[in-house]
Amino acid sequence: MITCFIRYEIDPFKKEEFAAYSRNWGEAIPRCGADLIGYFGPHEGSATTAYGVYNIDSLAAYEAYRARLAADPLGKENYAFARRERFILKEDRIFLKNVSSPAGRE
């Protein structure tokens, strides 16, 4: 299992648009095969930093998931919404593997 962390730089005047985008992914991402942990928007501190986080089995599973997401009607609509409204200024993606266990779990 790997975890994808997406760091977004968003327009601080379009936080509501990013929130709508995030809610759409809340429906589409699980349907297309990833385990969505959540999308996180600005609250205190930076008004421009946001994150999306989900688990996926492997990089090969990620490639298949991305193809399903691009073909999904809500996925297509959400990508078009982001392009049209231009609330995402920058997007960086990294894949990490959990190398610790929560306390009490062995």
C-alpha positions as a printed NumPy array, in Angstrom:
array([[  0.   ,   0.   ,   0.   ],
       [  1.243,   3.484,  -0.867],
       [ -0.213,   6.869,  -0.016],
       [ -0.475,   9.679,  -2.518],
       [ -0.101,  13.169,  -1.068],
       [ -1.123,  15.982,  -3.41 ],
       [ -0.036,  19.461,  -2.356],
       [ -2.002,  22.25 ,  -3.995],
       [ -1.296,  25.928,  -4.178],
       [ -4.707,  27.515,  -4.639],
       [ -6.005,  31.005,  -5.324],
       [ -6.868,  32.399,  -1.861],
       [ -9.947,  34.095,  -3.311],
       [-11.293,  30.814,  -4.698],
       [-11.307,  28.595,  -1.61 ],
       [-14.987,  27.761,  -2.124],
       [-14.28 ,  26.527,  -5.646],
       [-11.534,  24.287,  -4.276],
       [-13.96 ,  22.981,  -1.639],
       [-16.511,  22.095,  -4.347],
       [-13.752,  20.375,  -6.355],
       [-12.767,  18.412,  -3.242],
       [-16.342,  17.286,  -2.541],
       [-16.603,  15.979,  -6.1  ],
       [-13.428,  13.936,  -5.608],
       [-14.966,  12.615,  -2.401],
       [-17.47 ,  10.805,  -4.61 ],
       [-15.372,   9.987,  -7.69 ],
       [-12.084,   8.819,  -6.13 ],
       [-13.508,   5.922,  -4.07 ],
       [-15.741,   4.868,  -6.975],
       [-12.668,   4.674,  -9.233],
       [-10.652,   2.496,  -6.857],
       [ -8.584,   4.544,  -4.401],
       [ -9.08 ,   4.753,  -0.632],
       [ -9.63 ,   8.478,  -0.087],
       [ -8.36 ,   9.772,   3.243],
       [ -9.522,  13.292,   2.455],
       [ -9.046,  16.698,   0.937],
       [ -7.89 ,  19.437,   3.268],
       [ -8.345,  23.141,   2.568],
       [ -6.964,  26.255,   4.246],
       [ -8.259,  27.083,   7.71 ],
       [ -5.569,  28.926,   9.697],
       [ -2.126,  29.957,   8.595],
       [ -1.587,  29.717,   4.859],
       [ -4.555,  30.74 ,   2.743],
       [ -3.076,  29.066,  -0.329],
       [ -2.011,  25.557,   0.733],
       [ -4.322,  22.543,   0.457],
       [ -3.867,  18.763,   0.326],
       [ -5.503,  15.668,  -1.083],
       [ -4.536,  12.293,   0.404],
       [ -5.473,   8.761,  -0.619],
       [ -4.166,   5.202,  -0.442],
       [ -3.692,   2.901,  -3.414],
       [ -2.257,  -0.613,  -3.641],
       [  0.684,   0.115,  -5.961],
       [  1.931,   2.397,  -8.729],
       [  0.469,  -0.049, -11.271],
       [ -2.909,   0.204,  -9.505],
       [ -2.497,   3.983,  -9.539],
       [ -2.113,   4.03 , -13.336],
       [ -5.312,   1.977, -13.781],
       [ -7.125,   4.173, -11.234],
       [ -6.083,   7.365, -13.069],
       [ -7.462,   5.983, -16.345],
       [-10.782,   5.15 , -14.645],
       [-10.903,   8.598, -13.032],
       [-10.257,  10.343, -16.374],
       [-13.095,   8.339, -17.965],
       [-15.526,   8.817, -15.07 ],
       [-18.261,  11.416, -15.863],
       [-17.771,  13.274, -12.563],
       [-13.981,  12.999, -12.921],
       [-14.117,  14.566, -16.393],
       [-16.449,  17.284, -15.133],
       [-14.181,  18.037, -12.165],
       [-11.039,  18.3  , -14.306],
       [-12.909,  20.682, -16.647],
       [-14.164,  22.709, -13.655],
       [-10.593,  23.175, -12.381],
       [ -9.329,  24.226, -15.823],
       [-12.213,  26.645, -16.337],
       [-12.144,  28.283, -12.883],
       [ -8.34 ,  28.259, -12.497],
       [ -8.338,  27.986,  -8.714],
       [ -5.383,  25.552,  -8.7  ],
       [ -2.16 ,  27.477,  -9.239],
       [  0.23 ,  24.58 ,  -8.636],
       [ -0.074,  20.867,  -7.912],
       [  2.658,  18.534,  -6.64 ],
       [  2.205,  14.806,  -6.065],
       [  4.35 ,  12.429,  -4.014],
       [  3.904,   8.755,  -3.127],
       [  4.984,   7.59 ,   0.308],
       [  4.876,   4.269,   2.117],
       [  3.852,   4.025,   5.771],
       [  6.902,   2.753,   7.629],
       [  5.453,   2.942,  11.14 ],
       [  2.642,   1.208,  12.948],
       [  0.148,   3.072,  15.105],
       [  0.778,   2.684,  18.832],
       [ -0.589,  -0.608,  20.141],
       [ -0.602,  -2.309,  16.711],
       [  2.061,  -4.816,  15.864]])
